[in-house]
């Protein structure tokens, strides 16, 4: 499955490089919904909330109410996860909070493991949290099994190439696939149709941002997949 991404910062749709430098701004959230209407699901990330520098709460809740979404960014409490589900989010993405067992238990109790996606994003081979600013010194492929009972899938971003249009690390995703049979979604550096095809062979979804915002990948061609 191809999953277009809407990342929000300061009320705008943006694309960042490695979660730091803003590379471009997209159209309004409403216009992006129209552009992505042919796709079965959209990923929405509140970057301000992820970085603990504010939030785009109203826009996120509005998007969740309009289409099938998986929503993340700053989801660090059961109340926030439940609010997203109540707003219409199909699934909730949790990253930092997954590393606090009491909080994770509360979130699972509130929304159910079937509605939860855990983000295990990697930079220089280690899982990073708090908006990719802090390393856990843990390897994603070694922790997938531990987290399986708490979720129905994983979002794994190869942060080293995020937003750089230089391709992704397919070998890393192969290791992840070998470590779990849960649903896997890949992000970070996916640039070509060949990248997508290789991930499809592994039964891994592709979450796409920069490649579609810059026109490197054609939305009509992707929609046919």
MILUM-208028 format. One record per residue (C-alpha): residue in one letter; x, y, z. Coordinates in steps of 0.02 Angstrom, whole numbers, padded with zeros to 5 digits. Layout:
  residuo      px      py      pz
        A       X       Y       Z
...
This chain:
  residuo      px      py      pz
        X   00000   00000   00000
        X   00057   00176  -00041
        X   00025   00299   00101
        X   00048   00485   00062
        X   00105   00591   00209
        X   00044   00758   00274
        X   00169   00830   00397
        X   00116   00985   00492
        X   00218   01127   00565
        X   00158   01301   00614
        X  -00010   01262   00536
        X   00067   01222   00367
        X   00100   01064   00267
        X   00289   01044   00259
        X   00428   00925   00215
        X   00587   00920   00320
        X   00758   00845   00290
        X   00803   00722   00428
        X   00671   00801   00538
        X   00767   00965   00555
        X   00778   01080   00405
        X   00619   01133   00315
        X   00642   01097   00131
        X   00473   01149   00063
        X   00292   01191   00100
        X   00146   01102   00020
        X  -00028   01161  -00020
        X  -00160   01184   00114
        X  -00218   01030   00209
        X  -00383   01036   00113
        X  -00293   01041  -00055
        X  -00178   00898  -00003
        X  -00330   00794   00041
        X  -00396   00824  -00134
        X  -00229   00774  -00211
        X  -00223   00614  -00109
        X  -00405   00564  -00127
        X  -00364   00413  -00237
        X  -00264   00331  -00096
        X  -00348   00221   00034
        X  -00257   00296   00183
        X  -00157   00451   00230
        X  -00025   00474   00364
        X  -00035   00635   00466
        X   00108   00687   00580
        X   00105   00838   00696
        X   00288   00889   00693
        X   00267   01029   00819
        X   00192   00908   00945
        X   00328   00781   00910
        X   00460   00913   00948
        X   00363   00976   01099
        X   00354   01151   01027
        X   00166   01172   01010
        X   00036   01077   00911
        X  -00078   01079   00759
        X  -00220   01001   00856
        X  -00366   01076   00762
        X  -00296   01034   00590
        X  -00250   00857   00643
        X  -00422   00824   00715
        X  -00503   00897   00560
        X  -00401   00786   00443
        X  -00442   00635   00550
        X  -00626   00673   00530
        X  -00618   00687   00340
        X  -00528   00532   00279
        X  -00449   00369   00334
        X  -00294   00421   00429
        X  -00155   00355   00535
        X  -00103   00497   00649
        X   00052   00528   00754
        X   00168   00659   00824
        X   00170   00696   01009
        X   00048   00559   01058
        X   00115   00536   01234
        X  -00041   00499   01334
        X  -00194   00388   01330
        X  -00306   00542   01328
        X  -00226   00608   01169
        X  -00234   00439   01084
        X  -00417   00424   01129
        X  -00452   00601   01069
        X  -00380   00558   00898
        X  -00485   00401   00885
        X  -00639   00498   00937
        X  -00597   00628   00804
        X  -00599   00491   00673
        X  -00419   00427   00662
        X  -00415   00248   00600
        X  -00251   00213   00688
        X  -00136   00305   00807
        X   00054   00311   00792
        X   00155   00311   00953
        X   00343   00332   00962
        X   00420   00408   01118
        X   00277   00350   01232
        X   00308   00170   01183
        X   00468   00175   01286
        X   00372   00210   01446
        X   00286   00046   01489
        X   00154   00123   01604
        X   00105   00251   01472
        X   00104   00121   01334
        X  -00008   00008   01438
        X  -00129   00152   01466
        X  -00135   00193   01280
        X  -00166   00012   01233
        X  -00305   00001   01363
        X  -00383   00161   01296
        X  -00385   00125   01109
        X  -00337  -00058   01090
        X  -00181  -00135   01014
        X  -00272  -00157   00848
        X  -00281   00034   00830
        X  -00099   00064   00876
        X   00055   00081   00766
        X   00222   00094   00854
        X   00356   00201   00771
        X   00531   00129   00781
        X   00633   00257   00686
        X   00819   00233   00660
        X   00965   00353   00644
        X   01142   00288   00631
        X   01075   00116   00673
        X   00988   00164   00835
        X   00806   00201   00878
        X   00777   00387   00902
        X   00635   00470   00997
        X   00573   00644   01048
        X   00559   00705   00869
        X   00717   00609   00821
        X   00823   00715   00939
        X   00868   00581   01066
        X   00945   00409   01040
        X   00889   00258   01140
        X   01046   00160   01092
        X   00930   00017   01042
        X   00912  -00069   00874
        X   00740  -00079   00796
        X   00761  -00256   00730
        X   00797  -00317   00908
        X   00641  -00236   00983
        X   00504  -00274   00859
        X   00462  -00438   00946
        X   00448  -00354   01116
        X   00323  -00226   01052
        X   00214  -00346   00950
        X   00084  -00377   01089
        X   00052  -00190   01105
        X   00013  -00146   00924
        X  -00048  -00206   00755
        X   00095  -00133   00653
        X   00256  -00034   00648
        X   00310   00125   00561
        X   00497   00120   00533
        X   00584   00274   00465
        X   00762   00270   00400
        X   00803   00443   00467
        X   00978   00449   00391
        X   00902   00477   00218
        X   00736   00558   00266
        X   00689   00694   00141
        X   00853   00679   00046
        X   00790   00587  -00111
        X   00941   00472  -00108
        X   00854   00305  -00088
        X   00825   00206   00069
        X   00911   00061   00158
        X   00826  -00093   00089
        X   00943  -00208   00185
        X   00880  -00132   00348
        X   00700  -00160   00298
        X   00739  -00340   00252
        X   00806  -00366   00429
        X   00650  -00287   00501
        X   00539  -00399   00395
        X   00633  -00552   00455
        X   00605  -00499   00636
        X   00414  -00483   00633
        X   00258  -00536   00540
        X   00164  -00382   00598
        X   00119  -00252   00468
        X   00269  -00145   00423
        X   00270   00029   00346
        X   00433   00100   00278
        X   00478   00283   00270
        X   00635   00385   00242
        X   00723   00407   00077
        X   00600   00309  -00032
        X   00631   00392  -00200
        X   00597   00277  -00347
        X   00470   00151  -00408
        X   00606   00021  -00388
        X   00618   00062  -00201
        X   00429   00038  -00187
        X   00431  -00125  -00286
        X   00569  -00197  -00178
        X   00471  -00152  -00021
        X   00312  -00226  -00096
        X   00404  -00391  -00123
        X   00441  -00389   00063
        X   00257  -00352   00100
        X   00304  -00181   00171
        X   00198  -00026   00143
        X   00278   00137   00084
        X   00243   00303   00170
        X   00292   00438   00047
        X   00332   00621   00073
        X   00470   00716  -00016
        X   00468   00608  -00172
        X   00287   00652  -00209
        X   00295   00833  -00151
        X   00440   00865  -00271
        X   00363   00766  -00414
        X   00497   00632  -00417
        X   00356   00506  -00404
        X   00195   00532  -00500
        X   00034   00525  -00398
        X  -00068   00451  -00540
        X   00057   00311  -00566
        X   00065   00277  -00380
        X  -00125   00274  -00365
        X  -00131   00131  -00491
        X  -00032   00024  -00367
